[in-house]
Every structure is written in structure tokens, then in C-alpha cells.
């Protein structure tokens, strides 16, 4: 048995994908699937602000793709929104502050539906949470997980729409966040009765460090596939 560390890459079937938006752009992405079984649910990852280094390879989403297909039977789709580049490539278009990115979110959801992937959950991080709240309330989406939501671009009307949908909304707020800390977050998300707010007292906005990573991935799995929770911290080595 080996300890699962930041650099651990567990077995998965990985394929490069191209998402096509309704306004004619091609977005680069990757789908990671369990090796030996169909996925029980699907995570669509929406990354942090690209003008501040956010991309599909931002560390939480890279680690989700590296671990969760094997540990939790989840499909993980991550992609670069318009104008965003990573080692996987650059998506067409230009950053639009979360407005035209509505087409990027829709393209990802439509791609997953067309691919026959089960139980779609959106996972947004920072800027990605704004995309979830503004554009992710889609009939094909089962629920959403928000990581470090700043609530800069998303407003009360977006929260009210999620409240009306009745869909699960899991909100992880770092106790040391740079933008929105647990006390204010509780006030803001009180508009969504079904929202579950989880304060993570010693974590920061970027969730740096393996203890924070394990909390985030564990909470995602606890809500999306509770049969696989708690996640192991070790992996049996392949002979």
C-alpha cells in the first residue's frame, strides 16, 4: 500500500475531448473515467478565474481527475473556458468576465448528456462558482458543489433561482478565505434553504495542502457518491 499524495495519479481511462459552444467556439477538455466499471455520477469542473491563473489543471481539479475515478467511481470532466490555456491546450475565444461563459457551461452539460454520462454534478471553484450559480441551473444537472464562492458576479436573483429549483447545493467556505468567510456566507446563502454550508476553519481560498485537498474531495464524494465515503488515504500498488 502506498500513501496517496499530491502527485499521485491513480488508474483511469482518460480521453481528450472538444466541447462545441452554441456561439461557435471549440473548448479543450479531458474526461477521466473509472477503468473497470461504469461511473456512478459525473463531475463537471468549472475552474477559477483565468485572468489570475485559473484553468482546468488547477490543482484541486487535477487531483479530482487523478483520484476520484478510481476511489469513488466518478467520471470527471474538466475543461478550459473560452480563452483559457493550460498544458492541455488553449480554448478558442476570449475571456468575457462570466457572461459569454454561459455558452461554455451549456456546452459541457450538453456534451455529458450526449455522451450518456450519469447524474451530472457541477463543481465550481471561485470564479467557477459564479458560473455555476448564474448558468448551471440546468434541468440535466442534479446538484452542485461550490468551493470558495466569492459571490462577486452572482447575486441574490441567482441564489433565489437555485432555491426555487430545490436542487442540492453544497457550499465549502474556507475560514481564512480572501473574499467570503463563513459568517457572511451563512447570511448570503440563507436565501437557499437546501444549501448545506460547510465551514473549513483553517483552509484558505486556494485550498493549498493535502489536508485541505482531502477535505474538499471527501465532501464532494460524501454528497455525490456516499457509498465511497470516506475516501481511503492509501492505494494498493499494482504488481
PLY file of the C-alpha trace (Angstrom):
ply
format ascii 1.0
element vertex 239
property float x
property float y
property float z
element edge 238
property int vertex1
property int vertex2
end_header
0.00 0.00 0.00
1.19 3.49 -0.83
0.01 6.75 0.70
-1.98 8.95 -1.66
-0.01 12.17 -2.08
-0.33 15.39 -4.06
1.45 13.83 -7.06
-0.46 10.52 -7.01
-2.12 9.55 -10.29
-4.45 6.56 -9.91
-5.70 4.39 -12.79
-8.38 5.86 -15.05
-9.44 5.90 -18.68
-8.55 9.38 -19.88
-9.53 10.96 -23.15
-9.08 14.39 -24.63
-12.40 15.98 -25.57
-13.54 19.03 -27.52
-16.65 20.90 -26.46
-18.52 22.97 -29.06
-20.34 26.06 -27.88
-23.54 27.49 -29.34
-21.61 30.60 -30.40
-19.15 28.56 -32.44
-16.10 28.02 -30.22
-14.08 24.87 -29.51
-13.07 24.28 -25.90
-10.35 21.82 -24.86
-11.01 19.33 -22.10
-10.37 15.92 -20.61
-12.71 13.19 -19.40
-11.45 10.74 -16.79
-13.47 7.55 -16.22
-13.18 4.52 -13.94
-11.11 1.78 -15.55
-13.24 -1.26 -14.77
-16.81 -0.08 -14.20
-19.31 2.47 -15.44
-19.29 5.74 -13.49
-21.97 6.21 -10.87
-22.03 10.00 -11.31
-20.28 12.79 -13.18
-18.43 15.89 -12.02
-18.27 18.87 -14.39
-15.46 21.07 -13.09
-15.57 24.86 -13.57
-12.20 26.40 -12.82
-11.07 29.60 -11.05
-10.56 32.97 -12.72
-8.39 32.53 -15.83
-7.02 36.07 -15.61
-5.48 35.03 -12.27
-4.13 31.64 -13.34
-7.28 29.53 -13.14
-7.57 26.66 -15.64
-8.68 23.04 -15.98
-5.35 21.93 -14.46
-5.79 23.99 -11.28
-4.67 21.67 -8.53
-7.99 20.62 -6.95
-9.46 19.61 -10.31
-6.29 17.86 -11.44
-6.30 15.85 -8.21
-10.02 15.09 -8.57
-9.35 13.67 -12.04
-6.30 11.80 -10.78
-8.07 10.14 -7.85
-11.87 10.08 -7.96
-12.46 7.74 -10.93
-10.52 5.05 -9.05
-11.51 5.88 -5.48
-15.17 6.81 -5.95
-16.32 5.56 -9.35
-16.86 9.09 -10.65
-16.45 10.50 -14.14
-14.57 13.80 -14.05
-14.87 16.31 -16.90
-12.63 19.34 -16.73
-12.12 21.89 -19.47
-10.73 25.33 -20.21
-13.36 28.02 -20.57
-13.08 30.40 -23.53
-9.67 31.97 -23.97
-8.11 29.86 -21.19
-4.88 27.89 -21.70
-3.21 25.03 -19.85
-0.86 22.18 -20.73
-3.86 20.54 -22.44
-4.17 23.46 -24.87
-5.97 26.75 -25.32
-9.71 27.06 -25.79
-10.89 29.36 -28.54
-12.41 32.76 -27.83
-11.66 35.37 -25.19
-12.49 35.74 -21.52
-15.83 37.51 -21.03
-15.98 38.02 -17.24
-18.54 35.23 -16.85
-21.12 36.45 -19.37
-20.49 34.56 -22.63
-19.14 31.73 -20.49
-22.80 30.76 -20.19
-22.28 29.00 -23.53
-19.26 27.13 -22.13
-21.29 25.77 -19.22
-24.11 24.76 -21.55
-21.66 23.06 -23.91
-20.21 20.97 -21.08
-23.62 19.89 -19.81
-24.84 19.08 -23.34
-21.69 17.08 -24.08
-22.16 14.97 -20.96
-25.83 14.35 -21.77
-24.95 13.32 -25.34
-22.21 11.02 -24.01
-24.73 9.26 -21.77
-22.89 10.13 -18.57
-24.95 9.67 -15.40
-26.01 12.09 -12.65
-24.38 15.38 -13.54
-23.00 17.49 -10.70
-21.33 20.85 -11.23
-18.24 21.61 -9.14
-17.24 25.26 -9.26
-14.20 26.82 -7.63
-14.01 30.58 -7.04
-14.90 32.16 -10.43
-16.30 28.76 -11.36
-18.88 29.07 -8.59
-20.18 32.22 -10.27
-20.67 30.24 -13.49
-22.47 27.51 -11.55
-24.85 29.93 -9.86
-25.52 32.08 -12.92
-25.64 29.49 -15.70
-25.62 25.99 -14.21
-29.23 25.66 -13.09
-29.96 23.30 -15.97
-32.65 20.56 -15.96
-29.93 17.97 -16.68
-27.92 18.96 -13.58
-28.64 17.08 -10.36
-26.79 19.36 -7.94
-23.73 21.49 -7.37
-20.73 21.91 -5.10
-19.28 25.40 -4.59
-15.67 25.83 -3.44
-14.65 29.27 -2.13
-17.60 31.20 -3.60
-16.81 34.94 -3.72
-20.34 35.98 -4.78
-18.96 38.86 -6.83
-20.77 38.22 -10.11
-23.60 36.01 -8.86
-26.32 37.80 -6.94
-29.47 37.24 -4.94
-31.54 36.51 -8.04
-29.22 33.62 -8.91
-29.43 32.28 -5.37
-33.22 32.58 -5.46
-33.33 30.59 -8.68
-31.31 27.80 -7.08
-33.61 27.92 -4.07
-36.63 27.52 -6.33
-35.03 24.59 -8.13
-34.76 22.57 -4.91
-31.51 21.06 -6.17
-28.77 20.21 -3.66
-26.20 22.95 -3.20
-23.11 22.16 -1.13
-21.02 25.20 -0.19
-17.47 24.83 1.16
-16.18 28.09 2.63
-12.62 28.42 3.94
-12.37 30.01 7.34
-9.46 32.12 6.10
-10.92 32.97 2.69
-9.82 36.17 0.97
-13.31 37.16 -0.22
-16.20 35.49 1.63
-15.79 33.93 5.07
-18.27 31.64 6.85
-20.27 34.22 8.85
-21.12 36.34 5.80
-21.54 33.24 3.65
-24.18 31.91 6.04
-26.12 35.16 5.68
-25.88 35.20 1.89
-26.77 31.53 1.38
-29.67 31.66 3.83
-31.72 32.50 0.73
-31.25 28.87 -0.40
-32.98 26.68 2.19
-31.49 23.45 0.86
-27.92 24.80 0.77
-25.52 22.98 3.09
-22.74 25.32 4.14
-19.55 23.70 5.42
-17.00 25.98 7.09
-13.44 24.72 6.86
-11.78 26.77 9.53
-8.05 26.50 8.78
-8.23 26.50 4.99
-7.68 29.35 2.54
-9.23 30.31 -0.79
-6.88 28.15 -2.86
-7.13 25.02 -0.66
-3.37 24.54 -0.68
-2.02 21.49 1.17
-3.06 17.87 1.27
-5.27 18.23 4.38
-7.42 20.81 2.57
-7.48 18.75 -0.61
-8.70 15.69 1.26
-11.48 17.69 2.91
-12.67 19.03 -0.46
-12.54 15.71 -2.30
-14.09 13.94 0.67
-17.05 16.32 0.85
-17.63 16.02 -2.90
-17.75 12.24 -2.62
-19.84 12.29 0.57
-22.58 14.14 -1.30
-22.28 12.70 -4.80
-21.47 9.04 -4.02
-21.73 8.46 -0.28
-21.13 4.72 -0.72
-17.49 5.55 -1.49
-17.04 7.77 1.55
-14.78 8.15 3.48
-12.06 8.13 0.87
-9.01 5.98 1.58
-5.66 7.62 2.11
-3.72 4.67 0.70
-3.80 2.76 -2.58
-2.84 -0.86 -3.26
0.17 -0.91 -5.54
-0.19 -2.69 -8.86
2.18 -5.69 -9.06
0 1
1 2
2 3
3 4
4 5
5 6
6 7
7 8
8 9
9 10
10 11
11 12
12 13
13 14
14 15
15 16
16 17
17 18
18 19
19 20
20 21
21 22
22 23
23 24
24 25
25 26
26 27
27 28
28 29
29 30
30 31
31 32
32 33
33 34
34 35
35 36
36 37
37 38
38 39
39 40
40 41
41 42
42 43
43 44
44 45
45 46
46 47
47 48
48 49
49 50
50 51
51 52
52 53
53 54
54 55
55 56
56 57
57 58
58 59
59 60
60 61
61 62
62 63
63 64
64 65
65 66
66 67
67 68
68 69
69 70
70 71
71 72
72 73
73 74
74 75
75 76
76 77
77 78
78 79
79 80
80 81
81 82
82 83
83 84
84 85
85 86
86 87
87 88
88 89
89 90
90 91
91 92
92 93
93 94
94 95
95 96
96 97
97 98
98 99
99 100
100 101
101 102
102 103
103 104
104 105
105 106
106 107
107 108
108 109
109 110
110 111
111 112
112 113
113 114
114 115
115 116
116 117
117 118
118 119
119 120
120 121
121 122
122 123
123 124
124 125
125 126
126 127
127 128
128 129
129 130
130 131
131 132
132 133
133 134
134 135
135 136
136 137
137 138
138 139
139 140
140 141
141 142
142 143
143 144
144 145
145 146
146 147
147 148
148 149
149 150
150 151
151 152
152 153
153 154
154 155
155 156
156 157
157 158
158 159
159 160
160 161
161 162
162 163
163 164
164 165
165 166
166 167
167 168
168 169
169 170
170 171
171 172
172 173
173 174
174 175
175 176
176 177
177 178
178 179
179 180
180 181
181 182
182 183
183 184
184 185
185 186
186 187
187 188
188 189
189 190
190 191
191 192
192 193
193 194
194 195
195 196
196 197
197 198
198 199
199 200
200 201
201 202
202 203
203 204
204 205
205 206
206 207
207 208
208 209
209 210
210 211
211 212
212 213
213 214
214 215
215 216
216 217
217 218
218 219
219 220
220 221
221 222
222 223
223 224
224 225
225 226
226 227
227 228
228 229
229 230
230 231
231 232
232 233
233 234
234 235
235 236
236 237
237 238
